[in-house]
Amino acid sequence: MSGWLPTAPCTPESCLADPGPTVPAPLRLLRGAGSFGVLLTGIAVVVLVRGWDRAPRLRDAALRFWTRSLLTAMGVRLRVVGVPAPGSALRVANHISWLDIVLFTAVRPGPMLAKTEVRDWPVLGPLTGRGGTVYIDRDNLRQLPDRVAEMAAVLRSGRPITAFPEGSTWCGEAGGKFRPAAFQAAIDAAAPVQPVTIRYRQPDGRLCTAPAYVGDDELLPSIRRVVAARGLVAEVTFHSPMPTDHGTDRRLLARRAQAAVGSGPEVDHVVDRPHVPARQRPQVAGTAAWR
């Protein structure tokens, strides 16, 4: 991975040593079997929604039903606070887990800005790819202006699109700096920005790190932790949308959105680009104005 990309100091060793209370082994097996069954039905859903691009309401209803069924099978309770902005909006959220994608689809399906690896995930990848999801190769910054233009096109079409501007997953007890590039799409499309806060909580309301997908963690162990968690609540809070226009500064917009999301007071802990004298910095065409 490029050393110029944002990364988080969160690791499985530091963040997942105490993921919270767990359920007995028999219930874990039951949840695992149920989740596997829902994933298998997801293959049929993938086939169905391919023919429903001209029936977006039917497609979105199928995706919402499938993702909510998956959450139920895994023992995750969804709590939604606030209301998703109607129509076109750039939804920006803190990023903790692969489960974040499931949550957004369960509330209001829509395209996302996702790393290219997501496209290859079983079942979830093809499902998130329906309806205009924009994929970005994090190691190829030359693509950034084109991806921002694609996001703006989605917004102009009247659909929401979701982005995780931290550029990396965090454990949930800390958060990273919001990068401004994605906000340019909302400015170009004159679409509002809706900050969204994601929190995973234990039954007593404390934060839960079990769903965190950080560092060199792998997908299967992460799924096992989610299935094993007792009383896991996924809380999605939609804040008031922020208007944009062509006079809006994307950096200021990113800071305001981050403040609304509350993506961790430890913003100074983010591992940012190393300081390199200007004459030594690699020149990446077309990206400087977008970061």
Secondary structure as GFF3:
##gff-version 3
##sequence-region A 1 291
A	DSSP	alpha_helix	12	15	.	.	.	ID=ss1
A	DSSP	alpha_helix	25	49	.	.	.	ID=ss2
A	DSSP	alpha_helix	56	74	.	.	.	ID=ss3
A	DSSP	beta_strand	77	81	.	.	.	ID=ss4
A	DSSP	beta_strand	90	93	.	.	.	ID=ss5
A	DSSP	alpha_helix	99	107	.	.	.	ID=ss6
A	DSSP	beta_strand	113	115	.	.	.	ID=ss7
A	DSSP	three_ten_helix	116	120	.	.	.	ID=ss8
A	DSSP	alpha_helix	124	128	.	.	.	ID=ss9
A	DSSP	beta_strand	134	136	.	.	.	ID=ss10
A	DSSP	three_ten_helix	141	143	.	.	.	ID=ss11
A	DSSP	alpha_helix	144	156	.	.	.	ID=ss12
A	DSSP	beta_strand	161	163	.	.	.	ID=ss13
A	DSSP	alpha_helix	183	189	.	.	.	ID=ss14
A	DSSP	beta_strand	193	201	.	.	.	ID=ss15
A	DSSP	alpha_helix	219	228	.	.	.	ID=ss16
A	DSSP	beta_strand	233	238	.	.	.	ID=ss17
A	DSSP	alpha_helix	250	261	.	.	.	ID=ss18
A	DSSP	three_ten_helix	266	269	.	.	.	ID=ss19
A	DSSP	three_ten_helix	278	280	.	.	.	ID=ss20
A	DSSP	three_ten_helix	288	290	.	.	.	ID=ss21
###
